[in-house]
Amino acid sequence: MADSTKIRLDFRKSLGSFTLEVNCTLETKVSAFLGVSGSGKSTLLNCVSGTLAPDEGEIAFGDEILYASADGVNLPPEKRRFGYVFQEGYLFPHLTVAQNIRYGQPNPRKSSDAIDVLEISDLLQRYPKELSGGQRQRVAIARALAMQPRMLLMDEPLAALDSGLKDRIIPYLHHVKEAFEIPILYVTHTFSEAMALADEAFLIADGEIMASGEPHRLLTAPSAMPIAQLTGVENILFLPVTASDKARGLTSLEMGNQSLIIPYIDVEVGEVVPVAIRAEDIIISLEPNVSLSARNVLPGKIQCLDVKSERTWLSILVEWHHLAVKITHEARDQLQLKEGLEVYCVIKASAINLLWD
């Protein structure tokens, strides 16, 4: 991301007995803040958007100062020109989808790109009550993008959707990331969303940033485990299709020099598809020849091991992918697992979920 769109956050905000203290610079296309309810995620977004003023500190977008307590600067939301997507979407019920998207826009034609990317052209004449939850969120995202914002703020946009709808919306968010040249600040309590979308992730708890880094490394490390135990972990991989055999009901994905076998999908070779594997669905073996029906036996090395919780969490490097694995303490002791040990990740094809609409 260019220096002109780096976001500098260095501020403090107290609300009653709770205090949020942030000091970081967002330098990538999508920055995700992860934490449980009450950790400070929404407070952070509101301070960045300008709907809530910090108590002290500074917020800068590139070279422009948005808030500076020392200089008495606090730009109102409309001058910051950030798009905001909420959990519920908040569409106007008396307006059609087209009217919602173009509401207050100086140039309605500019909304066409968002409509195309989010594939909602067939919904334009409908009213919000005629839409599913996933459709309403796609419309809300299109409306925010139609404002031609300098940055997109997303406050748990998938939180109100069930898991099936989330799986269908994630690819659209990935399309938005690729199609629009603006930074995105994304807050969530779900690891799978951050792994699928973010270029950098920040773990936030009790108003403080506990750790930060590349999502797949950060979110499978021991420092993430206390939050992982509350929010759940899924491994999200974007992998190209190398072969598809309808007769056998299998599709092969490229995972470095290895193949990941999943149930058959009708897509072209070379197309990149997103898949999710839950941490508890990965079996660990010390030998490659296991007598199981699982189609995937992937060699890897244990990078991190955490035994503080009721289960043992592992971060295993397979090729250049970090996989989060959850096993029992008994299994850990039986296999004598430790950091640096070479193991095999055994995964049934049926345990690999396609995130595709």
Beta strands, then each sheet from edge to edge (+ up, - down):
strand 1: 7-15
strand 2: 18-26
strand 3: 30-34
strand 4: 56-61
strand 5: 64-68
strand 6: 73-74
strand 7: 82-85
strand 8: 151-155
strand 9: 184-188
strand 10: 200-205
strand 11: 208-213
strand 12: 234-245
strand 13: 250-255
strand 14: 258-263
strand 15: 272-278
strand 16: 283-285
strand 17: 296-306
strand 18: 312-318
strand 19: 321-327
strand 20: 342-347
strand 21: 352-354
sheet 1: 2+ 1- 4+ 5- 6+
sheet 2: 7+ 8+ 9+ 3+ 10+ 11-
sheet 3: 14+ 13- 12+ 15- 21+
sheet 4: 16+ 20- 17+ 18- 19+
end
